[in-house]
Structures are given as structure tokens and as C-alpha cells.
């Protein structure tokens, strides 16, 4: 455990987690995250463009970070419990990963709850994927992924892609994914104190705000209940200390059941979605490098 991780753990546990536990002003929370993200610009070498993805006649806002000459694409869905975050707040993470893959990256601005409850987010996710295909993106060079809720969204998107018999992406990455909105994982309560960031007792409220009465067993909301026969290789990274670790384990079990190659990469004593702190945390940099290596190996092998 690096000294940087010890400092990060202390800061999250005694500052961010209590703040999230008591936060009731959603616009204020959104503004605070955007302000913090403005201090973390994407790496050099990317051309930043904000232009939409088109799925038929529908336009979906998106942030594009283009790497000159790169034919590979990373479609990344930001985290934030379906109510926080934006492409801007996670551009630094997606770009750091894309740079190591040798890809450009696209971050869709999917609609957030409670203004736009389920299934707005998964509808936007498949619209973004269709939009990239319509632009000519080659599925064998296309990777989808996300962190936290965005990881769940990416895995739910994979279920939709396979169900619709669309061309599948080359690989899927999910960092600390939220995959079980039935909230059935034992780790939600067993690791409530060990968890450095997420206040477990807020999850039912957040889940209900997002679903707005929809069935939590819908695979677009809880992808661990989906079907994935014929799916591409998947890497899931999670911490053994986070409350969503059972979501990661359940998701990996579902993928294995359906014959998908899946790597479940569990880390000790790291916080939820620790890859976001790659600029200062050695464990985050190592996790991103490991994820990028997984993708490069898959792409080199042709999936």
C-alpha cells in the first residue's frame, strides 16, 4: 500500500464519504464535481471536440478526444450513480486509458436522473454505439467501458448489443461496476464500514430515484441478470474493500456461465473506482496500465 493510497484513503473516508452521506442538493453536487474535474485536464496529444453522435435522426451530445492517426476507438461511460458526472468529469480517465491503448475516445453525455429516469441512460448508451457504427467505426477496433454506474451501463449495453445482433465490440472494460440494482450483494452491508467512499445507506434512495418504479431486474439496469452468449472478452476491476465487489463477482459469474472470456481483477485496499486518481495514485496508474494491456492483447489476437 503506497503512501499516496494511505493519504487518498484518509481523505475519502473522512471528507468525501461523509459529504456524500449528507448531500441533498443535487445541483450543488454536480457543480462541485465539474469544478474539481476542471483541475484535471486530459493528457497532451488529444484533440478535443464536442460534437454529437447521430443514431438515425437522433443526436446525442458527446465529447471526443481524438488521437491523431488512431483507428481504435474507446467508447467510455462516466460514473456518478446515474445522477452525477459528465463527459468532462471523466475525460482525464478515459484519455489516460485511451492513450495507453493507442485509441481515440468518445464520452457520450447520457441523460441523468432524476430528470431523465431509466431507461434514458441505456437508451442513450445504445444510441451512442449505433452512432459510432454509423460513422464507420470498425467493431474489431472498438472497445466499450465505464466506471461505477458507467461500468454497469457498458455491461448493460453489451447485453443490448448481443440481443439486437449488432456487431459486437472487441472488448469491454468495467471499473468497479454497479451491476445489481436489486441491491442483493452481501458486500453492501458486510463492507459498509470498510468502504472508503460510497455510503451504503444512500444506495436504495439513489437506485429508486434512477429507476422511478422500473423493475430492478431488467438486464439494462442489472446486467448481471443479462445474457451474453457470443460476447467479447471482458475485464472487470474492483476492490475487495468496496461495497460493490459482489456486483463484480456476480457479473463475472454470469459472463462465465455464458461462455464469455472474463478476467476479474480484484485489488486489495483500494477505494471504489480508484482508477480516477491515476495522476497521483500508483495503484491507479498500475490498474489502468493493466487494463490497457488486456485490451492491446485482445486487439492483437483479433478478439
Secondary structure by P-SEA (a helix, b strand, c coil): ccaaaaaaaaaaaccaaaaaaccccaaaaaaaaaaaaaaccccccbbbbbbbbbcccbbbbbbbbccccccbbbbbbbbcccccccccccaaaaaaaaaaacbbbbbbbcccccccccaaaaaaaaaaaaaaaaacccccccccccccaaaaaaaaaaaaaaaaccccccbbbbcccccccccccccccccccccccccccaaaaaaaaaacccccccccccccccccccccbbbbbbbccccaaaaaaaaaaaaaaacccccccccccccccccccccccaaaaaaaaaaaaaaaaaaaacc
